[in-house]
Amino acid sequence: MTVGSKVKGTLASLKGIESTLRIYSLQSRNEEERLVYKEELQTVESVIKNIEDRLKTLEFEEPQYKGN
């Protein structure tokens, strides 16, 4: 397994977590819980953005990782 495929796998997992947090924040009836889910959703979105940027850099610097 290449570095690129590991990063892409991690990114896919994080996007799954993002979706789950989004669903929980919409389904929660408790306002405090909803706020916690939304805060953590923002954290995960930030991490996803950072990893996507890193993946672009990785693919640019190491073309063999592109499209894997």
C-alpha positions in Angstrom: 0.0 0.0 0.0 1.5 3.3 -1.0 1.6 6.5 1.0 -1.0 8.1 -1.4 -3.5 5.3 -1.0 -3.1 5.4 2.8 -3.8 9.1 2.8 -6.8 8.6 0.6 -8.1 5.9 2.9 -7.7 8.2 5.9 -9.5 10.9 4.0 -12.4 8.6 3.1 -12.7 7.6 6.8 -12.8 11.2 7.9 -15.5 12.0 5.3 -17.5 9.1 6.8 -17.0 10.6 10.3 -18.1 14.0 8.9 -21.3 12.5 7.6 -22.1 10.7 10.8 -21.5 13.9 12.9 -23.7 15.9 10.5 -26.5 13.3 10.9 -26.2 13.3 14.6 -26.2 17.1 14.8 -29.5 17.1 12.8 -31.1 14.3 14.7 -30.3 15.5 18.2 -33.1 17.0 20.2 -30.8 18.3 23.0 -29.5 21.7 22.0 -26.3 21.2 24.0 -25.6 17.9 22.2 -26.3 19.6 18.9 -23.8 22.3 19.6 -21.1 19.7 20.6 -21.7 17.8 17.3 -21.5 21.0 15.3 -18.2 22.0 17.0 -16.7 18.6 16.4 -18.0 18.8 12.8 -16.0 22.0 12.3 -12.9 20.3 13.7 -13.3 17.4 11.3 -14.0 19.7 8.4 -10.7 21.5 9.1 -8.7 18.3 9.3 -10.3 17.1 6.0 -9.3 20.4 4.3 -5.8 20.1 5.6 -5.4 16.5 4.4 -6.9 17.4 1.0 -4.4 20.1 0.7 -1.6 17.8 1.7 -2.8 15.2 -0.8 -2.7 17.7 -3.6 0.9 18.6 -2.6 1.8 14.9 -2.4 0.4 14.2 -5.8 2.2 17.2 -7.3 5.5 16.2 -5.7 5.2 12.5 -6.3 3.2 11.9 -9.5 3.2 8.2 -9.0 0.6 8.7 -6.2 -1.8 10.5 -8.5 -5.0 8.5 -9.2 -4.2 5.6 -6.9 
